[in-house]
Amino acid sequence: MNNTVISVKIDKEVKLAAQAVAKGAGLNLSTLIGAYLRQVVATRRIELYAPEPMSPELEAAVQVVEAEIKAGQVSKSYDDVEEFLTDLKKA
């Protein structure tokens, strides 16, 4: 294989976080970047993930649910739909 060097400027915190992710997968950053570029070449697709931030309403709903879980205010678990529907009809 004939290797070459690519020089990229990137935010230091992003680099450190990416290195940690790569290390967690047993890779170094160079191997991770090389694998991604090979994937781009093989699939001819560039796939980027940018999660959408939660709306204030969704954040509030999540906080309510987390508080209910912490307080033990959760329904029992069900193994089948019929059991769930029977209990639902009782309510």
PyMOL Python script that loads the backbone (N, CA, C, O; Angstrom):
from pymol import cmd

cmd.read_pdbstr("""\
ATOM      1  N   MET A   1       0.841  -1.175   0.000  1.00  0.00           N
ATOM      2  CA  MET A   1       0.000   0.000   0.000  1.00  0.00           C
ATOM      3  C   MET A   1       0.884   1.235   0.000  1.00  0.00           C
ATOM      4  O   MET A   1       1.889   1.298   0.708  1.00  0.00           O
ATOM      5  N   ASN A   2       0.499   2.204  -0.795  1.00  0.00           N
ATOM      6  CA  ASN A   2       1.238   3.446  -0.917  1.00  0.00           C
ATOM      7  C   ASN A   2       0.543   4.528  -0.098  1.00  0.00           C
ATOM      8  O   ASN A   2      -0.447   5.102  -0.552  1.00  0.00           O
ATOM      9  N   ASN A   3       1.047   4.816   1.103  1.00  0.00           N
ATOM     10  CA  ASN A   3       0.391   5.763   2.005  1.00  0.00           C
ATOM     11  C   ASN A   3       0.745   7.198   1.672  1.00  0.00           C
ATOM     12  O   ASN A   3       1.802   7.477   1.106  1.00  0.00           O
ATOM     13  N   THR A   4      -0.143   8.095   2.025  1.00  0.00           N
ATOM     14  CA  THR A   4       0.086   9.523   1.884  1.00  0.00           C
ATOM     15  C   THR A   4      -0.412  10.216   3.140  1.00  0.00           C
ATOM     16  O   THR A   4      -1.097   9.600   3.957  1.00  0.00           O
ATOM     17  N   VAL A   5      -0.081  11.473   3.303  1.00  0.00           N
ATOM     18  CA  VAL A   5      -0.458  12.230   4.493  1.00  0.00           C
ATOM     19  C   VAL A   5      -1.510  13.260   4.117  1.00  0.00           C
ATOM     20  O   VAL A   5      -1.394  13.941   3.098  1.00  0.00           O
ATOM     21  N   ILE A   6      -2.540  13.366   4.954  1.00  0.00           N
ATOM     22  CA  ILE A   6      -3.566  14.393   4.810  1.00  0.00           C
ATOM     23  C   ILE A   6      -3.463  15.280   6.045  1.00  0.00           C
ATOM     24  O   ILE A   6      -3.432  14.781   7.170  1.00  0.00           O
ATOM     25  N   SER A   7      -3.412  16.562   5.843  1.00  0.00           N
ATOM     26  CA  SER A   7      -3.367  17.500   6.960  1.00  0.00           C
ATOM     27  C   SER A   7      -4.713  18.198   7.048  1.00  0.00           C
ATOM     28  O   SER A   7      -5.183  18.790   6.076  1.00  0.00           O
ATOM     29  N   VAL A   8      -5.328  18.125   8.220  1.00  0.00           N
ATOM     30  CA  VAL A   8      -6.664  18.683   8.423  1.00  0.00           C
ATOM     31  C   VAL A   8      -6.653  19.532   9.684  1.00  0.00           C
ATOM     32  O   VAL A   8      -6.128  19.119  10.718  1.00  0.00           O
ATOM     33  N   LYS A   9      -7.240  20.728   9.591  1.00  0.00           N
ATOM     34  CA  LYS A   9      -7.388  21.561  10.783  1.00  0.00           C
ATOM     35  C   LYS A   9      -8.770  21.298  11.367  1.00  0.00           C
ATOM     36  O   LYS A   9      -9.778  21.341  10.663  1.00  0.00           O
ATOM     37  N   ILE A  10      -8.795  21.025  12.666  1.00  0.00           N
ATOM     38  CA  ILE A  10     -10.053  20.713  13.339  1.00  0.00           C
ATOM     39  C   ILE A  10      -9.971  21.204  14.780  1.00  0.00           C
ATOM     40  O   ILE A  10      -8.883  21.298  15.348  1.00  0.00           O
ATOM     41  N   ASP A  11     -11.103  21.512  15.360  1.00  0.00           N
ATOM     42  CA  ASP A  11     -11.164  21.951  16.740  1.00  0.00           C
ATOM     43  C   ASP A  11     -10.506  20.907  17.645  1.00  0.00           C
ATOM     44  O   ASP A  11     -10.742  19.708  17.492  1.00  0.00           O
ATOM     45  N   LYS A  12      -9.691  21.363  18.575  1.00  0.00           N
ATOM     46  CA  LYS A  12      -8.945  20.449  19.451  1.00  0.00           C
ATOM     47  C   LYS A  12      -9.862  19.535  20.248  1.00  0.00           C
ATOM     48  O   LYS A  12      -9.568  18.349  20.401  1.00  0.00           O
ATOM     49  N   GLU A  13     -10.974  20.070  20.762  1.00  0.00           N
ATOM     50  CA  GLU A  13     -11.899  19.257  21.558  1.00  0.00           C
ATOM     51  C   GLU A  13     -12.551  18.167  20.706  1.00  0.00           C
ATOM     52  O   GLU A  13     -12.773  17.053  21.181  1.00  0.00           O
ATOM     53  N   VAL A  14     -12.856  18.488  19.451  1.00  0.00           N
ATOM     54  CA  VAL A  14     -13.434  17.490  18.546  1.00  0.00           C
ATOM     55  C   VAL A  14     -12.423  16.376  18.298  1.00  0.00           C
ATOM     56  O   VAL A  14     -12.773  15.196  18.297  1.00  0.00           O
ATOM     57  N   LYS A  15     -11.168  16.760  18.088  1.00  0.00           N
ATOM     58  CA  LYS A  15     -10.118  15.756  17.860  1.00  0.00           C
ATOM     59  C   LYS A  15      -9.986  14.830  19.070  1.00  0.00           C
ATOM     60  O   LYS A  15      -9.931  13.609  18.921  1.00  0.00           O
ATOM     61  N   LEU A  16      -9.935  15.411  20.257  1.00  0.00           N
ATOM     62  CA  LEU A  16      -9.779  14.595  21.465  1.00  0.00           C
ATOM     63  C   LEU A  16     -10.973  13.665  21.672  1.00  0.00           C
ATOM     64  O   LEU A  16     -10.811  12.505  22.053  1.00  0.00           O
ATOM     65  N   ALA A  17     -12.171  14.186  21.418  1.00  0.00           N
ATOM     66  CA  ALA A  17     -13.371  13.358  21.577  1.00  0.00           C
ATOM     67  C   ALA A  17     -13.375  12.228  20.553  1.00  0.00           C
ATOM     68  O   ALA A  17     -13.724  11.094  20.878  1.00  0.00           O
ATOM     69  N   ALA A  18     -12.986  12.535  19.315  1.00  0.00           N
ATOM     70  CA  ALA A  18     -12.934  11.511  18.263  1.00  0.00           C
ATOM     71  C   ALA A  18     -11.882  10.455  18.592  1.00  0.00           C
ATOM     72  O   ALA A  18     -12.097   9.266  18.358  1.00  0.00           O
ATOM     73  N   GLN A  19     -10.750  10.888  19.133  1.00  0.00           N
ATOM     74  CA  GLN A  19      -9.718   9.930  19.541  1.00  0.00           C
ATOM     75  C   GLN A  19     -10.253   8.996  20.618  1.00  0.00           C
ATOM     76  O   GLN A  19      -9.976   7.797  20.591  1.00  0.00           O
ATOM     77  N   ALA A  20     -11.009   9.530  21.555  1.00  0.00           N
ATOM     78  CA  ALA A  20     -11.579   8.697  22.622  1.00  0.00           C
ATOM     79  C   ALA A  20     -12.555   7.678  22.047  1.00  0.00           C
ATOM     80  O   ALA A  20     -12.554   6.517  22.458  1.00  0.00           O
ATOM     81  N   VAL A  21     -13.387   8.105  21.100  1.00  0.00           N
ATOM     82  CA  VAL A  21     -14.332   7.185  20.470  1.00  0.00           C
ATOM     83  C   VAL A  21     -13.570   6.084  19.720  1.00  0.00           C
ATOM     84  O   VAL A  21     -13.887   4.901  19.843  1.00  0.00           O
ATOM     85  N   ALA A  22     -12.578   6.488  18.956  1.00  0.00           N
ATOM     86  CA  ALA A  22     -11.777   5.515  18.202  1.00  0.00           C
ATOM     87  C   ALA A  22     -11.092   4.534  19.146  1.00  0.00           C
ATOM     88  O   ALA A  22     -11.088   3.328  18.902  1.00  0.00           O
ATOM     89  N   LYS A  23     -10.515   5.053  20.221  1.00  0.00           N
ATOM     90  CA  LYS A  23      -9.828   4.193  21.186  1.00  0.00           C
ATOM     91  C   LYS A  23     -10.795   3.187  21.800  1.00  0.00           C
ATOM     92  O   LYS A  23     -10.441   2.029  22.021  1.00  0.00           O
ATOM     93  N   GLY A  24     -12.020   3.638  22.074  1.00  0.00           N
ATOM     94  CA  GLY A  24     -13.037   2.748  22.621  1.00  0.00           C
ATOM     95  C   GLY A  24     -13.369   1.597  21.685  1.00  0.00           C
ATOM     96  O   GLY A  24     -13.810   0.535  22.126  1.00  0.00           O
ATOM     97  N   ALA A  25     -13.156   1.809  20.390  1.00  0.00           N
ATOM     98  CA  ALA A  25     -13.396   0.761  19.395  1.00  0.00           C
ATOM     99  C   ALA A  25     -12.116  -0.002  19.057  1.00  0.00           C
ATOM    100  O   ALA A  25     -12.107  -0.854  18.169  1.00  0.00           O
ATOM    101  N   GLY A  26     -11.036   0.315  19.777  1.00  0.00           N
ATOM    102  CA  GLY A  26      -9.769  -0.371  19.541  1.00  0.00           C
ATOM    103  C   GLY A  26      -9.023   0.139  18.319  1.00  0.00           C
ATOM    104  O   GLY A  26      -8.215  -0.583  17.736  1.00  0.00           O
ATOM    105  N   LEU A  27      -9.291   1.380  17.929  1.00  0.00           N
ATOM    106  CA  LEU A  27      -8.660   1.965  16.745  1.00  0.00           C
ATOM    107  C   LEU A  27      -7.924   3.239  17.123  1.00  0.00           C
ATOM    108  O   LEU A  27      -8.153   3.817  18.185  1.00  0.00           O
ATOM    109  N   ASN A  28      -7.036   3.666  16.231  1.00  0.00           N
ATOM    110  CA  ASN A  28      -6.491   5.006  16.391  1.00  0.00           C
ATOM    111  C   ASN A  28      -7.215   5.915  15.412  1.00  0.00           C
ATOM    112  O   ASN A  28      -7.927   5.439  14.528  1.00  0.00           O
ATOM    113  N   LEU A  29      -7.038   7.207  15.566  1.00  0.00           N
ATOM    114  CA  LEU A  29      -7.778   8.169  14.763  1.00  0.00           C
ATOM    115  C   LEU A  29      -7.457   8.027  13.277  1.00  0.00           C
ATOM    116  O   LEU A  29      -8.345   8.164  12.437  1.00  0.00           O
ATOM    117  N   SER A  30      -6.221   7.760  12.954  1.00  0.00           N
ATOM    118  CA  SER A  30      -5.824   7.592  11.555  1.00  0.00           C
ATOM    119  C   SER A  30      -6.559   6.418  10.907  1.00  0.00           C
ATOM    120  O   SER A  30      -7.024   6.524   9.772  1.00  0.00           O
ATOM    121  N   THR A  31      -6.660   5.310  11.622  1.00  0.00           N
ATOM    122  CA  THR A  31      -7.363   4.132  11.102  1.00  0.00           C
ATOM    123  C   THR A  31      -8.845   4.426  10.928  1.00  0.00           C
ATOM    124  O   THR A  31      -9.453   4.017   9.939  1.00  0.00           O
ATOM    125  N   LEU A  32      -9.433   5.143  11.900  1.00  0.00           N
ATOM    126  CA  LEU A  32     -10.850   5.499  11.819  1.00  0.00           C
ATOM    127  C   LEU A  32     -11.130   6.375  10.604  1.00  0.00           C
ATOM    128  O   LEU A  32     -12.079   6.122   9.861  1.00  0.00           O
ATOM    129  N   ILE A  33     -10.315   7.396  10.399  1.00  0.00           N
ATOM    130  CA  ILE A  33     -10.498   8.289   9.256  1.00  0.00           C
ATOM    131  C   ILE A  33     -10.277   7.541   7.951  1.00  0.00           C
ATOM    132  O   ILE A  33     -11.030   7.729   6.996  1.00  0.00           O
ATOM    133  N   GLY A  34      -9.262   6.703   7.900  1.00  0.00           N
ATOM    134  CA  GLY A  34      -8.999   5.912   6.697  1.00  0.00           C
ATOM    135  C   GLY A  34     -10.165   4.991   6.369  1.00  0.00           C
ATOM    136  O   GLY A  34     -10.537   4.847   5.204  1.00  0.00           O
ATOM    137  N   ALA A  35     -10.745   4.368   7.393  1.00  0.00           N
ATOM    138  CA  ALA A  35     -11.887   3.473   7.172  1.00  0.00           C
ATOM    139  C   ALA A  35     -13.081   4.253   6.646  1.00  0.00           C
ATOM    140  O   ALA A  35     -13.789   3.780   5.757  1.00  0.00           O
ATOM    141  N   TYR A  36     -13.311   5.452   7.190  1.00  0.00           N
ATOM    142  CA  TYR A  36     -14.431   6.258   6.711  1.00  0.00           C
ATOM    143  C   TYR A  36     -14.226   6.651   5.251  1.00  0.00           C
ATOM    144  O   TYR A  36     -15.163   6.587   4.456  1.00  0.00           O
ATOM    145  N   LEU A  37     -13.015   7.056   4.894  1.00  0.00           N
ATOM    146  CA  LEU A  37     -12.747   7.444   3.504  1.00  0.00           C
ATOM    147  C   LEU A  37     -12.897   6.250   2.559  1.00  0.00           C
ATOM    148  O   LEU A  37     -13.388   6.405   1.441  1.00  0.00           O
ATOM    149  N   ARG A  38     -12.476   5.053   3.002  1.00  0.00           N
ATOM    150  CA  ARG A  38     -12.676   3.854   2.171  1.00  0.00           C
ATOM    151  C   ARG A  38     -14.164   3.583   1.966  1.00  0.00           C
ATOM    152  O   ARG A  38     -14.584   3.190   0.877  1.00  0.00           O
ATOM    153  N   GLN A  39     -14.958   3.793   3.015  1.00  0.00           N
ATOM    154  CA  GLN A  39     -16.408   3.614   2.917  1.00  0.00           C
ATOM    155  C   GLN A  39     -17.001   4.602   1.921  1.00  0.00           C
ATOM    156  O   GLN A  39     -17.855   4.229   1.117  1.00  0.00           O
ATOM    157  N   VAL A  40     -16.565   5.845   1.964  1.00  0.00           N
ATOM    158  CA  VAL A  40     -17.049   6.858   1.014  1.00  0.00           C
ATOM    159  C   VAL A  40     -16.734   6.431  -0.415  1.00  0.00           C
ATOM    160  O   VAL A  40     -17.583   6.532  -1.300  1.00  0.00           O
ATOM    161  N   VAL A  41     -15.524   5.958  -0.635  1.00  0.00           N
ATOM    162  CA  VAL A  41     -15.122   5.524  -1.977  1.00  0.00           C
ATOM    163  C   VAL A  41     -15.937   4.310  -2.412  1.00  0.00           C
ATOM    164  O   VAL A  41     -16.411   4.259  -3.547  1.00  0.00           O
ATOM    165  N   ALA A  42     -16.104   3.342  -1.529  1.00  0.00           N
ATOM    166  CA  ALA A  42     -16.802   2.103  -1.877  1.00  0.00           C
ATOM    167  C   ALA A  42     -18.289   2.334  -2.148  1.00  0.00           C
ATOM    168  O   ALA A  42     -18.857   1.735  -3.061  1.00  0.00           O
ATOM    169  N   THR A  43     -18.916   3.201  -1.355  1.00  0.00           N
ATOM    170  CA  THR A  43     -20.363   3.409  -1.483  1.00  0.00           C
ATOM    171  C   THR A  43     -20.716   4.631  -2.327  1.00  0.00           C
ATOM    172  O   THR A  43     -21.854   4.794  -2.767  1.00  0.00           O
ATOM    173  N   ARG A  44     -19.717   5.482  -2.543  1.00  0.00           N
ATOM    174  CA  ARG A  44     -19.915   6.749  -3.258  1.00  0.00           C
ATOM    175  C   ARG A  44     -20.978   7.603  -2.560  1.00  0.00           C
ATOM    176  O   ARG A  44     -21.711   8.361  -3.195  1.00  0.00           O
ATOM    177  N   ARG A  45     -21.034   7.455  -1.237  1.00  0.00           N
ATOM    178  CA  ARG A  45     -21.984   8.214  -0.424  1.00  0.00           C
ATOM    179  C   ARG A  45     -21.257   8.864   0.741  1.00  0.00           C
ATOM    180  O   ARG A  45     -20.348   8.276   1.328  1.00  0.00           O
ATOM    181  N   ILE A  46     -21.659  10.060   1.063  1.00  0.00           N
ATOM    182  CA  ILE A  46     -21.142  10.756   2.243  1.00  0.00           C
ATOM    183  C   ILE A  46     -22.293  10.836   3.233  1.00  0.00           C
ATOM    184  O   ILE A  46     -23.293  11.510   2.985  1.00  0.00           O
ATOM    185  N   GLU A  47     -22.147  10.149   4.346  1.00  0.00           N
ATOM    186  CA  GLU A  47     -23.208  10.124   5.348  1.00  0.00           C
ATOM    187  C   GLU A  47     -22.708  10.794   6.622  1.00  0.00           C
ATOM    188  O   GLU A  47     -21.744  10.351   7.246  1.00  0.00           O
ATOM    189  N   LEU A  48     -23.387  11.863   6.985  1.00  0.00           N
ATOM    190  CA  LEU A  48     -23.055  12.593   8.196  1.00  0.00           C
ATOM    191  C   LEU A  48     -24.263  12.568   9.113  1.00  0.00           C
ATOM    192  O   LEU A  48     -25.404  12.570   8.649  1.00  0.00           O
ATOM    193  N   TYR A  49     -24.019  12.543  10.382  1.00  0.00           N
ATOM    194  CA  TYR A  49     -25.100  12.513  11.364  1.00  0.00           C
ATOM    195  C   TYR A  49     -25.030  13.791  12.193  1.00  0.00           C
ATOM    196  O   TYR A  49     -23.998  14.089  12.795  1.00  0.00           O
ATOM    197  N   ALA A  50     -26.098  14.524  12.223  1.00  0.00           N
ATOM    198  CA  ALA A  50     -26.186  15.732  13.047  1.00  0.00           C
ATOM    199  C   ALA A  50     -27.491  15.660  13.825  1.00  0.00           C
ATOM    200  O   ALA A  50     -28.550  15.982  13.286  1.00  0.00           O
ATOM    201  N   PRO A  51     -27.432  15.241  15.085  1.00  0.00           N
ATOM    202  CA  PRO A  51     -28.666  15.110  15.861  1.00  0.00           C
ATOM    203  C   PRO A  51     -29.350  16.460  16.044  1.00  0.00           C
ATOM    204  O   PRO A  51     -28.699  17.487  16.236  1.00  0.00           O
ATOM    205  N   GLU A  52     -30.673  16.431  15.981  1.00  0.00           N
ATOM    206  CA  GLU A  52     -31.436  17.654  16.202  1.00  0.00           C
ATOM    207  C   GLU A  52     -31.515  17.910  17.700  1.00  0.00           C
ATOM    208  O   GLU A  52     -31.722  16.981  18.481  1.00  0.00           O
ATOM    209  N   PRO A  53     -31.350  19.162  18.102  1.00  0.00           N
ATOM    210  CA  PRO A  53     -31.493  19.460  19.528  1.00  0.00           C
ATOM    211  C   PRO A  53     -32.947  19.291  19.953  1.00  0.00           C
ATOM    212  O   PRO A  53     -33.866  19.498  19.160  1.00  0.00           O
ATOM    213  N   MET A  54     -33.142  18.915  21.205  1.00  0.00           N
ATOM    214  CA  MET A  54     -34.505  18.747  21.717  1.00  0.00           C
ATOM    215  C   MET A  54     -35.160  20.118  21.891  1.00  0.00           C
ATOM    216  O   MET A  54     -34.511  21.092  22.272  1.00  0.00           O
ATOM    217  N   SER A  55     -36.434  20.166  21.608  1.00  0.00           N
ATOM    218  CA  SER A  55     -37.198  21.391  21.840  1.00  0.00           C
ATOM    219  C   SER A  55     -37.384  21.552  23.348  1.00  0.00           C
ATOM    220  O   SER A  55     -37.292  20.573  24.089  1.00  0.00           O
ATOM    221  N   PRO A  56     -37.644  22.770  23.807  1.00  0.00           N
ATOM    222  CA  PRO A  56     -37.899  22.958  25.249  1.00  0.00           C
ATOM    223  C   PRO A  56     -39.065  22.097  25.740  1.00  0.00           C
ATOM    224  O   PRO A  56     -39.043  21.607  26.870  1.00  0.00           O
ATOM    225  N   GLU A  57     -40.084  21.912  24.893  1.00  0.00           N
ATOM    226  CA  GLU A  57     -41.235  21.091  25.281  1.00  0.00           C
ATOM    227  C   GLU A  57     -40.827  19.632  25.478  1.00  0.00           C
ATOM    228  O   GLU A  57     -41.247  18.979  26.433  1.00  0.00           O
ATOM    229  N   LEU A  58     -39.999  19.133  24.554  1.00  0.00           N
ATOM    230  CA  LEU A  58     -39.544  17.746  24.671  1.00  0.00           C
ATOM    231  C   LEU A  58     -38.645  17.574  25.886  1.00  0.00           C
ATOM    232  O   LEU A  58     -38.754  16.573  26.595  1.00  0.00           O
ATOM    233  N   GLU A  59     -37.755  18.537  26.141  1.00  0.00           N
ATOM    234  CA  GLU A  59     -36.897  18.470  27.326  1.00  0.00           C
ATOM    235  C   GLU A  59     -37.735  18.419  28.598  1.00  0.00           C
ATOM    236  O   GLU A  59     -37.432  17.658  29.517  1.00  0.00           O
ATOM    237  N   ALA A  60     -38.795  19.235  28.649  1.00  0.00           N
ATOM    238  CA  ALA A  60     -39.678  19.243  29.824  1.00  0.00           C
ATOM    239  C   ALA A  60     -40.376  17.896  29.981  1.00  0.00           C
ATOM    240  O   ALA A  60     -40.481  17.378  31.093  1.00  0.00           O
ATOM    241  N   ALA A  61     -40.855  17.324  28.870  1.00  0.00           N
ATOM    242  CA  ALA A  61     -41.526  16.021  28.925  1.00  0.00           C
ATOM    243  C   ALA A  61     -40.576  14.932  29.402  1.00  0.00           C
ATOM    244  O   ALA A  61     -40.965  14.072  30.193  1.00  0.00           O
ATOM    245  N   VAL A  62     -39.345  14.960  28.934  1.00  0.00           N
ATOM    246  CA  VAL A  62     -38.348  13.969  29.353  1.00  0.00           C
ATOM    247  C   VAL A  62     -38.080  14.099  30.845  1.00  0.00           C
ATOM    248  O   VAL A  62     -37.958  13.092  31.543  1.00  0.00           O
ATOM    249  N   GLN A  63     -37.989  15.314  31.336  1.00  0.00           N
ATOM    250  CA  GLN A  63     -37.762  15.523  32.769  1.00  0.00           C
ATOM    251  C   GLN A  63     -38.911  14.963  33.604  1.00  0.00           C
ATOM    252  O   GLN A  63     -38.684  14.371  34.659  1.00  0.00           O
ATOM    253  N   VAL A  64     -40.143  15.150  33.132  1.00  0.00           N
ATOM    254  CA  VAL A  64     -41.311  14.612  33.841  1.00  0.00           C
ATOM    255  C   VAL A  64     -41.241  13.087  33.887  1.00  0.00           C
ATOM    256  O   VAL A  64     -41.442  12.482  34.940  1.00  0.00           O
ATOM    257  N   VAL A  65     -40.957  12.474  32.748  1.00  0.00           N
ATOM    258  CA  VAL A  65     -40.894  11.008  32.679  1.00  0.00           C
ATOM    259  C   VAL A  65     -39.759  10.486  33.552  1.00  0.00           C
ATOM    260  O   VAL A  65     -39.938   9.500  34.268  1.00  0.00           O
ATOM    261  N   GLU A  66     -38.598  11.128  33.504  1.00  0.00           N
ATOM    262  CA  GLU A  66     -37.473  10.684  34.336  1.00  0.00           C
ATOM    263  C   GLU A  66     -37.819  10.779  35.817  1.00  0.00           C
ATOM    264  O   GLU A  66     -37.452   9.901  36.598  1.00  0.00           O
ATOM    265  N   ALA A  67     -38.527  11.844  36.210  1.00  0.00           N
ATOM    266  CA  ALA A  67     -38.942  11.991  37.613  1.00  0.00           C
ATOM    267  C   ALA A  67     -39.928  10.899  38.005  1.00  0.00           C
ATOM    268  O   ALA A  67     -39.852  10.361  39.110  1.00  0.00           O
ATOM    269  N   GLU A  68     -40.852  10.569  37.109  1.00  0.00           N
ATOM    270  CA  GLU A  68     -41.825   9.499  37.385  1.00  0.00           C
ATOM    271  C   GLU A  68     -41.113   8.154  37.536  1.00  0.00           C
ATOM    272  O   GLU A  68     -41.438   7.369  38.427  1.00  0.00           O
ATOM    273  N   ILE A  69     -40.157   7.898  36.675  1.00  0.00           N
ATOM    274  CA  ILE A  69     -39.395   6.640  36.771  1.00  0.00           C
ATOM    275  C   ILE A  69     -38.648   6.582  38.102  1.00  0.00           C
ATOM    276  O   ILE A  69     -38.663   5.562  38.792  1.00  0.00           O
ATOM    277  N   LYS A  70     -37.998   7.685  38.451  1.00  0.00           N
ATOM    278  CA  LYS A  70     -37.234   7.733  39.703  1.00  0.00           C
ATOM    279  C   LYS A  70     -38.144   7.520  40.913  1.00  0.00           C
ATOM    280  O   LYS A  70     -37.736   6.906  41.899  1.00  0.00           O
ATOM    281  N   ALA A  71     -39.381   8.028  40.838  1.00  0.00           N
ATOM    282  CA  ALA A  71     -40.337   7.888  41.945  1.00  0.00           C
ATOM    283  C   ALA A  71     -41.049   6.540  41.927  1.00  0.00           C
ATOM    284  O   ALA A  71     -41.873   6.260  42.798  1.00  0.00           O
ATOM    285  N   GLY A  72     -40.735   5.702  40.936  1.00  0.00           N
ATOM    286  CA  GLY A  72     -41.364   4.390  40.851  1.00  0.00           C
ATOM    287  C   GLY A  72     -42.763   4.421  40.282  1.00  0.00           C
ATOM    288  O   GLY A  72     -43.523   3.465  40.442  1.00  0.00           O
ATOM    289  N   GLN A  73     -43.109   5.503  39.623  1.00  0.00           N
ATOM    290  CA  GLN A  73     -44.451   5.654  39.056  1.00  0.00           C
ATOM    291  C   GLN A  73     -44.473   5.142  37.612  1.00  0.00           C
ATOM    292  O   GLN A  73     -44.689   5.901  36.667  1.00  0.00           O
ATOM    293  N   VAL A  74     -44.250   3.870  37.475  1.00  0.00           N
ATOM    294  CA  VAL A  74     -44.245   3.266  36.144  1.00  0.00           C
ATOM    295  C   VAL A  74     -45.232   2.106  36.118  1.00  0.00           C
ATOM    296  O   VAL A  74     -45.529   1.507  37.152  1.00  0.00           O
ATOM    297  N   SER A  75     -45.728   1.802  34.948  1.00  0.00           N
ATOM    298  CA  SER A  75     -46.664   0.682  34.845  1.00  0.00           C
ATOM    299  C   SER A  75     -45.896  -0.632  34.902  1.00  0.00           C
ATOM    300  O   SER A  75     -44.679  -0.674  34.726  1.00  0.00           O
ATOM    301  N   LYS A  76     -46.628  -1.680  35.148  1.00  0.00           N
ATOM    302  CA  LYS A  76     -45.981  -2.992  35.117  1.00  0.00           C
ATOM    303  C   LYS A  76     -45.596  -3.315  33.676  1.00  0.00           C
ATOM    304  O   LYS A  76     -46.104  -2.707  32.733  1.00  0.00           O
ATOM    305  N   SER A  77     -44.714  -4.256  33.523  1.00  0.00           N
ATOM    306  CA  SER A  77     -44.339  -4.655  32.164  1.00  0.00           C
ATOM    307  C   SER A  77     -45.280  -5.759  31.685  1.00  0.00           C
ATOM    308  O   SER A  77     -45.847  -6.506  32.482  1.00  0.00           O
ATOM    309  N   TYR A  78     -45.428  -5.840  30.387  1.00  0.00           N
ATOM    310  CA  TYR A  78     -46.337  -6.803  29.778  1.00  0.00           C
ATOM    311  C   TYR A  78     -45.565  -7.701  28.823  1.00  0.00           C
ATOM    312  O   TYR A  78     -44.645  -7.261  28.133  1.00  0.00           O
ATOM    313  N   ASP A  79     -45.963  -8.973  28.800  1.00  0.00           N
ATOM    314  CA  ASP A  79     -45.340  -9.926  27.888  1.00  0.00           C
ATOM    315  C   ASP A  79     -46.141 -10.119  26.607  1.00  0.00           C
ATOM    316  O   ASP A  79     -45.620 -10.607  25.604  1.00  0.00           O
ATOM    317  N   ASP A  80     -47.428  -9.727  26.654  1.00  0.00           N
ATOM    318  CA  ASP A  80     -48.197  -9.826  25.415  1.00  0.00           C
ATOM    319  C   ASP A  80     -49.227  -8.710  25.335  1.00  0.00           C
ATOM    320  O   ASP A  80     -49.602  -8.126  26.352  1.00  0.00           O
ATOM    321  N   VAL A  81     -49.671  -8.425  24.154  1.00  0.00           N
ATOM    322  CA  VAL A  81     -50.576  -7.324  23.882  1.00  0.00           C
ATOM    323  C   VAL A  81     -51.935  -7.542  24.537  1.00  0.00           C
ATOM    324  O   VAL A  81     -52.537  -6.595  25.043  1.00  0.00           O
ATOM    325  N   GLU A  82     -52.417  -8.764  24.531  1.00  0.00           N
ATOM    326  CA  GLU A  82     -53.743  -9.043  25.106  1.00  0.00           C
ATOM    327  C   GLU A  82     -53.789  -8.678  26.581  1.00  0.00           C
ATOM    328  O   GLU A  82     -54.761  -8.078  27.041  1.00  0.00           O
ATOM    329  N   GLU A  83     -52.764  -9.026  27.317  1.00  0.00           N
ATOM    330  CA  GLU A  83     -52.705  -8.689  28.745  1.00  0.00           C
ATOM    331  C   GLU A  83     -52.729  -7.167  28.921  1.00  0.00           C
ATOM    332  O   GLU A  83     -53.422  -6.645  29.795  1.00  0.00           O
ATOM    333  N   PHE A  84     -51.970  -6.470  28.086  1.00  0.00           N
ATOM    334  CA  PHE A  84     -51.948  -5.013  28.143  1.00  0.00           C
ATOM    335  C   PHE A  84     -53.327  -4.432  27.852  1.00  0.00           C
ATOM    336  O   PHE A  84     -53.796  -3.559  28.582  1.00  0.00           O
ATOM    337  N   LEU A  85     -53.973  -4.903  26.805  1.00  0.00           N
ATOM    338  CA  LEU A  85     -55.296  -4.390  26.431  1.00  0.00           C
ATOM    339  C   LEU A  85     -56.342  -4.677  27.505  1.00  0.00           C
ATOM    340  O   LEU A  85     -57.216  -3.847  27.751  1.00  0.00           O
ATOM    341  N   THR A  86     -56.262  -5.832  28.141  1.00  0.00           N
ATOM    342  CA  THR A  86     -57.186  -6.164  29.224  1.00  0.00           C
ATOM    343  C   THR A  86     -57.028  -5.179  30.376  1.00  0.00           C
ATOM    344  O   THR A  86     -58.019  -4.676  30.905  1.00  0.00           O
ATOM    345  N   ASP A  87     -55.780  -4.902  30.767  1.00  0.00           N
ATOM    346  CA  ASP A  87     -55.551  -3.943  31.837  1.00  0.00           C
ATOM    347  C   ASP A  87     -55.958  -2.535  31.424  1.00  0.00           C
ATOM    348  O   ASP A  87     -56.446  -1.763  32.249  1.00  0.00           O
ATOM    349  N   LEU A  88     -55.766  -2.202  30.176  1.00  0.00           N
ATOM    350  CA  LEU A  88     -56.125  -0.882  29.675  1.00  0.00           C
ATOM    351  C   LEU A  88     -57.641  -0.674  29.741  1.00  0.00           C
ATOM    352  O   LEU A  88     -58.112   0.416  30.067  1.00  0.00           O
ATOM    353  N   LYS A  89     -58.386  -1.713  29.434  1.00  0.00           N
ATOM    354  CA  LYS A  89     -59.861  -1.623  29.477  1.00  0.00           C
ATOM    355  C   LYS A  89     -60.369  -1.463  30.909  1.00  0.00           C
ATOM    356  O   LYS A  89     -61.439  -0.891  31.117  1.00  0.00           O
ATOM    357  N   LYS A  90     -59.623  -1.957  31.899  1.00  0.00           N
ATOM    358  CA  LYS A  90     -60.003  -1.834  33.303  1.00  0.00           C
ATOM    359  C   LYS A  90     -59.871  -0.402  33.797  1.00  0.00           C
ATOM    360  O   LYS A  90     -60.563  -0.001  34.732  1.00  0.00           O
ATOM    361  N   ALA A  91     -59.003   0.356  33.186  1.00  0.00           N
ATOM    362  CA  ALA A  91     -58.701   1.718  33.687  1.00  0.00           C
ATOM    363  C   ALA A  91     -59.775   2.720  33.369  1.00  0.00           C
ATOM    364  O   ALA A  91     -59.652   3.891  33.728  1.00  0.00           O
TER     365      ALA A  91
END
""", "prot")
cmd.dss("prot")
cmd.show_as("cartoon", "prot")
cmd.util.cbc("prot")
cmd.orient("prot")
